[in-house]
C-alpha cells in the first residue's frame, strides 16, 4: 500500500526523535529530587509518533518503521564510532568531549537496542489489539495503556542494562523514568488526538489489524 508524504513525515519525525534522544540521553539531569536523562521528553515523543503510526496505518507499517528506526540508529552509531577512531587533527582539542558524548560502550548499545525493540513492539502490539477490542473507541485508553507497558519494558531494560553497578544506580530510577514518560504521554493526549484525526481524514484510512501477523521479525508482509 502506498501512502502520501504525510506517512513519510511522521516516519522521519519518529526516527529523528529516536536518534536525537540517544544523543541527548547521555546527560543525566537533576530535576529537584529526581535524576532523569536529558532526553526524558524526547523518548516519549517517539512513542507518541509510534502510537500515531499504528493507530492510522496499522501494525504492519509501524513494524517497518520500528525496524527502519533501528537501522538508522545503528548507522549513526557505526559512523560515530568511525569518527571517534579517526586520528584527531593536531589543532583539534575536542577528542575527549567527542568520546564522552558519542563513544558508546557495547553495554550501553546493547541495552539501548534491546530496550527500544522490546518497548516499541509491545507498544504497537497493544495499540493494535486494543483498537480491535474497543472497536476504535477511547483512543486515550490505547495510547496510555500501550505506553505503560512499552515504556515500562524500554526503561527497565535500558536503565538496568546500561547503568547496573554504577554508583548512582538505584532501582527507583527506573520508576522515576517510567512515571515521567507516562505523564508526558498523558499530557500529550490532545496532540495525539489532533494528529490522528487529521491523518485519518487526509489519508482516508483507519486501519484495523484483524488479519495481521504480529511477528515482529516479519517485515515483508
Number of C-alpha atoms within 10 A of each C-alpha: 4 5 9 9 9 12 17 12 11 17 23 16 14 25 23 16 21 23 21 14 21 21 15 16 19 16 13 13 14 11 10 6 6 12 15 18 20 19 21 19 16 23 25 24 21 21 25 23 22 26 30 24 26 26 26 25 22 23 28 23 18 25 25 18 21 22 17 16 22 18 13 16 18 15 12 14 19 13 11 17 16 10 16 16 12 8 8 12 9 6 6 7 10 10 14 10 10 13 15 10 14 18 17 18 10 10 12 16 17 16 20 19 17 15 23 24 19 18 25 25 22 21 29 31 24 20 28 26 17 20 24 14 9 12 10 15 12 11 19 15 16 23 28 20 17 26 30 20 19 25 27 24 21 26 25 20 21 23 20 18 18 19 15 13 10 9 7 10 14 14 12 11 18 20 14 14 20 23 15 16 24 21 14 17 23 18 11 14 17 12 13 20 15 10 16 21 15 13 20 15 12 11 15 10 12 16 19 19 19 10 6 12 11 17 11 18 9 11 15 8 8
